[in-house]
Amino acid sequence: MSAYYLGIDVGSASVRAGVFDARGRCVAQAACEIAQYRPRPGFVEQSSDNIWSQCVVAVRAAVSQAGISSEAVRAIGFDATCSLVALGEKGTPVSVSPDNDDDHNIVMWMDHRAIEEADEIAGTQHPALDYIGGQVSPELELPKLLWLHRHRPDQFERAALFLDLADFMVARAIGDLDGTHEPERSVCTQVCKWLYLAHEGRWPEDLLERLGLDELMSRPAMQGEIRAPGSKAGTLSREAAEAMGLSPQTVVATGLIDAHAGALGMLGEDPEGSLAVIAGTSACHIAFSHEPCFVPGVWGPYWGAVLPDGWINEGGQSAVGALIDHVIADSGAVEALMSEAETAGVSHFELLNRRLDALEEDSRDELTRHLHLLDYHHGNRSPLADASLKGMVSGLDLGNDIDALALRYLATLQAVSLGTRHIVETLNAHGHDIKRLRLCGGALKNARWLQELSDATELVIELPEERETVLLGSAMLAATACGDHAGLREAAAAMSATARTIHPDVTRQAFFEAKYRVYRQMHADQLRYRELMEARAE
């Protein structure tokens, strides 16, 4: 009987399940939407029960679509966003919400309620912060835990267990939430989001004590064995197996954060020297190295977070696909755009790209020569590591038709591409040697975005043969956990391949050199505006 592996990806808006064969080919997949709750500005919450129930539906649909028996699924791998799950003693949800709804028990990665706590942790200048770029993002778990401790001490005390979402999914699948012992956790989640020092095998307990979070070390809340991604966590519990329609002998792998699963899914045989770019709602940039690289404003170096024998640095942009969608939705031409796209039978992105092609035929210069956008609408995750920064636009006119929207859309594509260039430049200045981009996510569907990214960074882009690389990465976890591959490097080499490459247009080099200088100057100008307003207030 042929072997199949199930990759399950819990994203921001949906949970997806993909069935993969031994070559890494996706033979079926299904997706179910999951809920988000926004009780206050900057607060974004989810429900672990909602996510699990939708996961079960997606798994059943994918396996049914694949037309395989339940016994053919050898193993399951999970990945998820780096969101914080609060649970009671028996695995029941505990509210993290100001509205006290226990169903809302997840602080999402994008939740920015803990900006002040993140700044306070950064202000300690503790040596452990050297392993997260010297800065602390509100998207990490320690600031969120500190916020709960201070603002919702009642719920903080009620929670017997705090887990990263990927670890929750694994624990729920193998039945490890009944309170009899502490669930296992992934090196990936703990080292990347909890400040666990994997290279030394310890927590920075003096920092936790300084923050008043040391009590977590004596509670199950942060206890449990920390295991390498792709190791065997257990097998499906009878309850989970029955719900999913799978065998209780199905192996469950220790999980990964979603972006890291995407990086694993497109590693190939030569991870060092490449930058894995996972571009979706946000973007994550993962660089591999044999030796630790300390990069200001870029998370890491993390030991063993993807591969058990190497380091990674992790950059990111907090709003990429979300920003592109926002710019389009914010335009007065959006209804006309959607109507025209529907009539033409194409996506609104494709229609905008066509309009840009037509405008370029009539222009003797770059369309955005005097139209510039700074993509910090949701702050800057790296390398500036400043969640307080805002977006900016220079060069607006009164145009409000589809062509005017197309130009703003192009300026947005270029801005997010220049954000990646800033990250690459910073990585290379501190020990990396990035020669190529390996890309997955929503950007793969947009040829214009891909070319702008290649031109802006002056790097070749390699596109994977299997486009569902996040799901594939989780399937690689599964294939390794059940023993069908000796390790994740072997699984990556056997189950992934490059389909095609995109080369930068050298004739645009001077344009993007100038564009990048403007991009960096806009940030400097924003800081100057703040200084002027603060001086006025004094």
C-alpha positions as CSV (number, residue, x, y, z in Angstrom):
1,M,0.0,0.0,0.0
2,S,1.3,3.4,-1.0
3,A,2.3,5.8,1.9
4,Y,0.7,9.2,2.3
5,Y,1.4,12.0,4.7
6,L,-1.0,14.6,6.0
7,G,0.1,18.2,6.4
8,I,-2.1,20.5,8.4
9,D,-1.6,24.2,8.4
10,V,-3.4,26.5,10.8
11,G,-3.2,30.0,9.2
12,S,-4.7,33.3,10.2
13,A,-8.0,32.9,8.5
14,S,-8.3,29.2,7.7
15,V,-7.1,25.7,8.5
16,R,-5.9,23.6,5.6
17,A,-5.2,19.9,5.2
18,G,-3.2,18.4,2.4
19,V,-2.5,14.8,1.5
20,F,1.0,14.2,0.0
21,D,2.6,11.2,-1.6
22,A,6.2,10.0,-1.0
23,R,7.5,12.4,-3.8
24,G,6.0,15.4,-2.1
25,R,3.2,15.8,-4.5
26,C,-0.1,17.2,-3.1
27,V,-2.8,14.8,-4.2
28,A,-5.7,16.5,-2.4
29,Q,-6.4,19.4,0.0
30,A,-9.2,21.1,1.7
31,A,-9.7,24.3,3.7
32,C,-12.1,25.6,6.3
33,E,-12.4,29.1,7.5
34,I,-11.7,29.9,11.2
35,A,-13.0,32.8,13.2
36,Q,-11.2,36.0,14.4
37,Y,-12.5,38.3,17.1
38,R,-11.4,41.9,17.6
39,P,-12.9,43.2,20.9
40,R,-10.7,46.3,21.0
41,P,-8.3,48.2,18.6
42,G,-5.1,46.2,18.4
43,F,-6.7,43.1,19.9
44,V,-7.1,39.9,17.7
45,E,-8.3,36.7,19.2
46,Q,-9.3,33.2,18.2
47,S,-10.9,30.0,19.6
48,S,-9.0,26.8,20.0
49,D,-12.3,24.8,19.9
50,N,-13.3,26.5,16.6
51,I,-9.9,25.8,15.1
52,W,-9.9,22.1,16.1
53,S,-13.4,21.5,14.9
54,Q,-12.6,23.1,11.5
55,C,-9.4,21.1,11.3
56,V,-11.3,17.9,11.7
57,V,-13.7,18.9,8.8
58,A,-10.7,19.8,6.6
59,V,-8.9,16.5,7.3
60,R,-12.0,14.4,6.5
61,A,-12.6,16.4,3.2
62,A,-8.9,16.1,2.1
63,V,-8.7,12.4,2.7
64,S,-12.0,11.8,1.0
65,Q,-10.9,13.8,-2.0
66,A,-7.7,11.9,-2.2
67,G,-9.6,8.6,-2.4
68,I,-7.3,6.8,-0.1
69,S,-8.0,4.5,2.9
70,S,-7.5,5.9,6.4
71,E,-4.7,3.3,6.9
72,A,-2.7,4.8,4.0
73,V,-2.1,7.9,6.0
74,R,1.2,7.1,7.8
75,A,1.6,10.3,9.8
76,I,0.4,13.8,10.4
77,G,2.4,17.0,10.7
78,F,1.0,20.3,12.1
79,D,2.1,23.9,11.6
80,A,0.4,27.0,12.9
81,T,0.7,30.7,13.4
82,C,2.7,31.7,16.5
83,S,-0.4,32.4,18.6
84,L,-0.8,32.0,22.4
85,V,-3.4,29.5,23.6
86,A,-4.6,29.6,27.2
87,L,-6.1,26.4,28.7
88,G,-7.5,25.2,32.1
89,E,-6.4,22.0,33.9
90,K,-8.4,19.7,31.7
91,G,-7.6,21.5,28.4
92,T,-10.7,23.6,28.6
93,P,-10.4,27.2,27.1
94,V,-9.6,30.1,29.4
95,S,-10.4,33.6,28.2
96,V,-7.7,36.0,27.1
97,S,-10.3,38.6,26.2
98,P,-11.4,41.8,27.9
99,D,-14.9,40.5,27.2
100,N,-14.4,37.4,29.4
101,D,-15.6,34.9,26.8
102,D,-13.8,31.6,27.5
103,D,-14.2,30.6,23.9
104,H,-11.8,33.5,23.0
105,N,-8.8,31.8,24.4
106,I,-6.1,32.6,21.8
107,V,-4.1,35.8,21.5
108,M,-3.2,35.9,17.8
109,W,0.3,36.6,16.5
110,M,-0.9,39.9,15.0
111,D,-2.4,41.1,18.3
112,H,-0.5,44.2,19.4
113,R,-2.0,44.7,22.9
114,A,1.4,44.1,24.5
115,I,3.5,46.9,22.9
116,E,4.4,48.5,26.2
117,E,5.3,45.1,27.7
118,A,7.5,44.4,24.7
119,D,9.3,47.7,25.1
120,E,9.8,47.0,28.8
121,I,11.4,43.6,28.1
122,A,13.6,45.1,25.5
123,G,14.7,47.7,28.0
124,T,16.2,45.0,30.3
125,Q,18.9,44.5,27.7
126,H,19.2,40.9,29.0
127,P,21.8,38.8,27.2
128,A,19.0,36.4,26.0
129,L,17.7,39.2,23.8
130,D,20.9,38.8,21.7
131,Y,19.1,35.8,20.3
132,I,16.1,37.8,19.1
133,G,18.0,40.6,17.4
134,G,18.2,42.7,20.5
135,Q,14.6,43.8,20.1
136,V,11.3,42.5,21.4
137,S,8.1,42.3,19.3
138,P,4.6,42.3,20.7
139,E,4.1,39.3,18.5
140,L,6.3,37.2,20.8
141,E,4.7,35.2,23.6
142,L,6.5,36.7,26.6
143,P,5.0,40.2,26.1
144,K,1.6,38.7,25.8
145,L,2.0,36.6,28.9
146,L,3.2,39.7,30.8
147,W,0.2,41.7,29.5
148,L,-2.2,38.9,30.8
149,H,-0.4,38.8,34.1
150,R,-0.9,42.5,34.6
151,H,-4.2,43.3,33.0
152,R,-6.1,40.0,33.4
153,P,-4.5,38.4,36.6
154,D,-7.7,36.5,37.2
155,Q,-7.5,34.7,33.8
156,F,-3.7,34.4,34.1
157,E,-4.2,32.4,37.3
158,R,-7.0,30.3,35.9
159,A,-4.9,29.1,33.0
160,A,-3.1,26.0,34.0
161,L,-1.4,25.8,30.6
162,F,-0.1,28.2,27.9
163,L,0.8,26.7,24.6
164,D,1.9,27.9,21.2
165,L,-0.9,27.0,18.7
166,A,1.2,24.4,16.8
167,D,1.9,22.7,20.1
168,F,-1.7,22.8,21.1
169,M,-2.7,21.1,17.8
170,V,-0.2,18.3,18.5
171,A,-1.3,17.9,22.1
172,R,-5.0,17.8,21.1
173,A,-4.3,15.3,18.4
174,I,-2.6,12.8,20.7
175,G,-4.8,13.4,23.7
176,D,-2.2,15.2,25.9
177,L,-4.5,17.8,27.5
178,D,-6.2,15.8,30.2
179,G,-3.8,17.2,32.9
180,T,-2.1,13.9,33.7
181,H,1.3,15.2,32.4
182,E,2.7,18.2,30.6
183,P,2.4,18.3,26.8
184,E,5.5,18.3,24.8
185,R,6.6,21.4,22.9
186,S,8.5,22.1,19.8
187,V,12.0,23.6,19.8
188,C,10.7,25.8,17.0
189,T,8.0,27.4,18.9
190,Q,9.9,27.7,22.2
191,V,13.1,29.1,20.8
192,C,11.5,31.5,18.3
193,K,8.6,32.9,20.4
194,W,9.2,32.1,24.1
195,L,12.9,33.0,24.4
196,Y,14.0,29.5,25.2
197,L,17.8,29.1,24.7
198,A,17.9,25.9,22.8
199,H,21.6,25.9,22.1
200,E,22.1,25.8,25.9
201,G,19.0,23.8,26.7
202,R,17.6,26.3,29.3
203,W,15.3,29.1,30.0
204,P,16.5,32.6,31.0
205,E,15.1,32.2,34.5
206,D,16.6,35.4,35.8
207,L,14.8,37.4,33.2
208,L,11.5,35.7,33.9
209,E,12.0,36.5,37.6
210,R,12.7,40.1,36.8
211,L,9.5,40.3,34.9
212,G,7.5,38.6,37.6
213,L,6.8,35.6,35.3
214,D,9.0,33.1,37.2
215,E,6.0,31.4,38.7
216,L,5.3,30.0,35.3
217,M,8.4,27.7,35.7
218,S,6.8,26.0,38.7
219,R,3.4,25.5,36.9
220,P,2.6,23.3,34.0
221,A,2.1,26.5,32.0
222,M,5.6,26.4,30.6
223,Q,6.7,22.9,31.4
224,G,7.0,19.8,29.3
225,E,9.7,18.2,27.2
226,I,11.0,20.3,24.3
227,R,11.6,18.2,21.2
228,A,13.0,18.7,17.8
229,P,10.6,19.3,14.9
230,G,9.8,16.1,13.0
231,S,10.3,13.9,16.0
232,K,7.5,11.5,17.0
233,A,5.2,13.1,19.5
234,G,2.8,10.1,19.7
235,T,-0.1,8.6,17.8
236,L,-3.6,9.9,17.3
237,S,-5.8,9.4,20.4
238,R,-8.9,7.3,19.8
239,E,-11.1,10.3,20.1
240,A,-9.1,12.3,17.5
241,A,-8.8,9.3,15.2
242,E,-12.5,8.7,15.2
243,A,-13.2,12.4,14.6
244,M,-10.8,12.6,11.7
245,G,-11.7,9.2,10.2
246,L,-8.1,8.0,10.6
247,S,-6.4,5.1,12.3
248,P,-5.3,5.4,16.0
249,Q,-1.9,4.1,14.8
250,T,-1.3,7.3,12.7
251,V,1.9,8.9,13.9
252,V,1.8,12.6,15.0
253,A,4.9,14.7,14.5
254,T,6.2,17.5,16.7
255,G,5.2,20.7,14.9
256,L,6.5,23.9,13.4
257,I,5.4,27.6,13.2
258,D,3.7,28.0,9.8
259,A,6.4,30.2,8.2
260,H,9.1,27.7,9.3
261,A,7.1,24.9,7.7
262,G,7.1,26.9,4.5
263,A,10.8,27.3,4.7
264,L,11.3,23.5,5.2
265,G,9.0,22.8,2.3
266,M,11.3,24.6,-0.1
267,L,14.7,23.9,1.4
268,G,15.9,21.5,-1.3
269,E,19.5,20.2,-0.9
270,D,21.2,23.6,-0.3
271,P,19.5,25.7,2.4
272,E,22.5,27.9,3.3
273,G,22.9,30.8,0.9
274,S,19.1,31.0,0.2
275,L,16.5,33.2,1.9
276,A,13.1,31.5,2.3
277,V,10.4,34.1,1.8
278,I,6.9,33.1,2.9
279,A,4.7,35.8,1.6
280,G,1.0,35.8,2.6
281,T,-1.0,38.1,4.9
282,S,2.4,39.0,6.4
283,A,5.8,37.9,5.2
284,C,8.5,35.8,7.0
285,H,12.1,35.6,5.8
286,I,14.2,32.7,7.1
287,A,17.9,32.4,6.5
288,F,20.0,29.3,7.4
289,S,23.6,29.2,8.6
290,H,26.0,26.7,10.0
291,E,27.3,29.3,12.5
292,P,25.2,31.8,14.6
293,C,24.7,35.2,13.0
294,F,23.7,38.1,15.3
295,V,21.6,40.5,13.2
296,P,20.2,43.7,14.9
297,G,16.5,43.9,14.6
298,V,16.2,40.4,13.1
299,W,15.1,37.5,15.3
300,G,17.6,34.8,16.1
301,P,20.0,33.2,15.8
302,Y,17.9,30.2,16.7
303,W,19.4,26.8,17.1
304,G,17.5,23.8,15.8
305,A,14.3,25.8,15.0
306,V,13.9,24.1,11.6
307,L,16.8,21.8,11.1
308,P,18.3,20.1,14.1
309,D,21.9,20.8,13.1
310,G,21.9,24.4,12.2
311,W,20.9,28.0,13.0
312,I,18.3,30.3,11.5
313,N,17.6,34.0,11.5
314,E,14.0,35.2,11.0
315,G,13.1,38.5,9.5
316,G,9.6,39.6,8.7
317,Q,7.1,42.2,7.5
318,S,3.9,42.5,9.5
319,A,1.7,43.5,6.6
320,V,2.3,42.3,3.0
321,G,-0.8,40.7,1.4
322,A,-2.9,42.4,4.0
323,L,-1.4,45.8,3.0
324,I,-2.0,45.2,-0.7
325,D,-5.6,44.3,0.0
326,H,-6.0,47.4,2.2
327,V,-4.7,49.7,-0.5
328,I,-7.2,48.3,-3.0
329,A,-10.1,48.2,-0.6
330,D,-9.4,51.8,0.5
331,S,-9.7,53.2,-3.0
332,G,-12.8,54.8,-4.4
333,A,-12.4,52.7,-7.5
334,V,-12.6,49.4,-5.8
335,E,-16.3,48.7,-6.9
336,A,-15.5,49.6,-10.5
337,L,-12.4,47.4,-10.3
338,M,-14.3,44.4,-9.0
339,S,-17.1,44.8,-11.5
340,E,-14.7,45.0,-14.5
341,A,-12.7,42.1,-13.3
342,E,-15.9,40.0,-12.9
343,T,-17.0,40.9,-16.4
344,A,-13.5,40.0,-17.8
345,G,-13.5,36.7,-15.9
346,V,-10.2,37.4,-14.2
347,S,-9.0,38.3,-10.7
348,H,-8.9,42.0,-9.7
349,F,-5.1,41.5,-9.3
350,E,-4.8,40.3,-12.9
351,L,-6.9,43.2,-14.1
352,L,-4.7,45.7,-12.3
353,N,-1.6,44.0,-13.8
354,R,-3.1,44.4,-17.3
355,R,-3.8,48.1,-16.7
356,L,-0.2,48.5,-15.6
357,D,1.0,46.8,-18.8
358,A,-1.1,49.2,-20.9
359,L,0.1,52.3,-18.9
360,E,3.7,51.2,-19.4
361,E,3.3,51.0,-23.1
362,D,2.3,54.7,-23.1
363,S,5.0,55.9,-20.7
364,R,8.7,56.7,-21.3
365,D,9.6,56.4,-17.6
366,E,8.8,54.2,-14.6
367,L,5.2,54.7,-13.6
368,T,6.0,55.3,-9.9
369,R,9.0,57.6,-10.4
370,H,7.3,60.2,-8.2
371,L,4.9,57.9,-6.3
372,H,6.3,56.3,-3.1
373,L,4.9,54.3,-0.3
374,L,6.3,53.2,3.0
375,D,4.8,49.9,4.1
376,Y,4.8,50.3,7.8
377,H,1.0,50.4,8.2
378,H,1.2,47.7,10.9
379,G,4.6,48.7,12.2
380,N,8.0,47.3,11.2
381,R,8.9,43.8,12.4
382,S,12.4,43.8,11.1
383,P,15.0,45.1,10.8
384,L,13.8,48.2,12.5
385,A,11.7,46.2,15.1
386,D,9.4,49.2,15.8
387,A,5.7,48.3,16.0
388,S,4.9,52.0,16.5
389,L,5.8,53.0,12.9
390,K,3.1,54.0,10.4
391,G,2.6,53.9,6.7
392,M,3.3,56.8,4.5
393,V,2.6,57.9,0.9
394,S,4.2,60.6,-1.2
395,G,3.1,61.8,-4.6
396,L,-0.7,61.5,-4.4
397,D,-3.0,63.4,-6.8
398,L,-6.8,63.6,-7.2
399,G,-7.0,60.6,-9.5
400,N,-9.7,58.1,-8.3
401,D,-10.2,55.8,-11.3
402,I,-8.9,52.3,-11.8
403,D,-5.7,53.5,-13.4
404,A,-4.9,55.7,-10.4
405,L,-5.6,52.7,-8.2
406,A,-3.3,50.6,-10.4
407,L,-0.4,53.0,-9.7
408,R,-0.9,53.0,-6.0
409,Y,-1.1,49.2,-6.2
410,L,2.2,49.1,-8.0
411,A,3.8,51.4,-5.5
412,T,2.6,49.0,-2.8
413,L,4.2,46.0,-4.5
414,Q,7.4,47.9,-4.8
415,A,7.3,49.0,-1.2
416,V,6.9,45.5,0.2
417,S,9.6,44.3,-2.2
418,L,12.0,47.1,-0.9
419,G,11.1,45.9,2.7
420,T,12.5,42.5,1.7
421,R,15.6,44.2,0.3
422,H,16.2,46.0,3.6
423,I,16.0,42.7,5.4
424,V,18.4,41.0,2.9
425,E,20.8,44.0,3.2
426,T,20.9,43.7,7.0
427,L,21.3,39.9,7.0
428,N,24.3,40.1,4.6
429,A,25.9,42.9,6.6
430,H,26.0,40.5,9.7
431,G,27.3,37.2,8.4
432,H,24.9,35.8,5.8
433,D,25.5,35.6,2.1
434,I,22.1,35.6,0.5
435,K,22.4,34.7,-3.2
436,R,18.8,33.8,-4.0
437,L,15.2,34.0,-2.8
438,R,13.1,30.9,-2.5
439,L,9.5,32.0,-2.4
440,C,6.1,30.5,-1.4
441,G,2.7,31.9,-0.4
442,G,0.3,34.3,-2.0
443,A,2.9,36.1,-4.0
444,L,3.3,33.0,-6.3
445,K,-0.1,33.8,-7.8
446,N,1.0,37.3,-8.9
447,A,3.5,37.5,-11.7
448,R,3.9,41.3,-11.4
449,W,4.7,41.0,-7.7
450,L,7.3,38.4,-8.4
451,Q,9.1,40.5,-11.0
452,E,9.0,43.6,-8.8
453,L,10.5,41.6,-5.9
454,S,13.3,40.2,-8.1
455,D,14.1,43.6,-9.6
456,A,14.0,45.4,-6.2
457,T,16.3,43.0,-4.5
458,E,18.5,42.3,-7.5
459,L,18.2,38.6,-6.7
460,V,17.1,35.5,-8.6
461,I,13.9,34.0,-7.3
462,E,13.4,30.2,-7.3
463,L,9.8,29.0,-7.4
464,P,9.0,25.6,-6.0
465,E,7.5,22.8,-8.0
466,E,4.9,22.1,-5.3
467,R,3.3,25.5,-4.5
468,E,1.7,24.4,-1.3
469,T,5.1,24.5,0.5
470,V,3.7,25.2,4.0
471,L,1.6,22.1,3.8
472,L,4.5,20.2,2.2
473,G,6.7,21.2,5.1
474,S,4.3,19.8,7.6
475,A,4.0,16.6,5.5
476,M,7.9,16.4,5.6
477,L,7.6,16.5,9.4
478,A,5.2,13.6,9.2
479,A,7.4,11.6,6.8
480,T,10.3,12.0,9.2
481,A,8.4,11.3,12.4
482,C,7.1,7.9,11.1
483,G,10.7,6.9,10.1
484,D,10.3,7.0,6.3
485,H,13.2,9.6,6.2
486,A,16.2,9.6,8.4
487,G,15.9,13.4,9.1
488,L,14.4,16.6,7.8
489,R,17.3,17.4,5.5
490,E,16.7,14.0,3.8
491,A,13.0,14.6,3.6
492,A,13.5,18.1,2.2
493,A,15.9,16.8,-0.5
494,A,13.6,14.0,-1.5
495,M,10.2,15.8,-1.4
496,S,10.9,19.2,-2.9
497,A,12.2,20.6,-6.3
498,T,12.5,23.9,-8.1
499,A,10.1,24.5,-11.0
500,R,11.4,27.7,-12.5
501,T,13.5,30.8,-11.8
502,I,12.9,34.6,-12.2
503,H,15.9,36.8,-12.9
504,P,16.1,40.5,-12.1
505,D,15.8,43.0,-15.0
506,V,19.2,44.8,-14.9
507,T,17.8,47.8,-16.8
508,R,15.8,48.7,-13.7
509,Q,18.8,48.7,-11.3
510,A,19.3,52.4,-11.2
511,F,15.6,53.0,-10.7
512,F,15.4,50.7,-7.7
513,E,18.6,52.1,-6.3
514,A,16.9,55.5,-6.2
515,K,13.6,54.1,-5.1
516,Y,15.3,52.3,-2.1
517,R,17.0,55.6,-1.0
518,V,13.6,57.3,-1.0
519,Y,12.1,54.3,0.9
520,R,14.8,54.6,3.6
521,Q,14.4,58.4,3.7
522,M,10.7,58.2,4.3
523,H,11.4,56.3,7.5
524,A,13.9,59.0,8.6
525,D,11.4,61.7,7.7
526,Q,8.7,60.0,9.8
527,L,11.0,60.1,12.8
528,R,11.7,63.7,12.2
529,Y,8.0,64.6,12.1
530,R,7.6,63.0,15.5
531,E,10.5,65.1,16.8
532,L,8.8,68.2,15.5
533,M,5.5,67.4,17.1
534,E,7.0,66.4,20.4
535,A,9.0,69.7,20.5
536,R,5.8,71.6,19.8
537,A,4.0,69.8,22.7
538,E,6.8,70.8,25.1
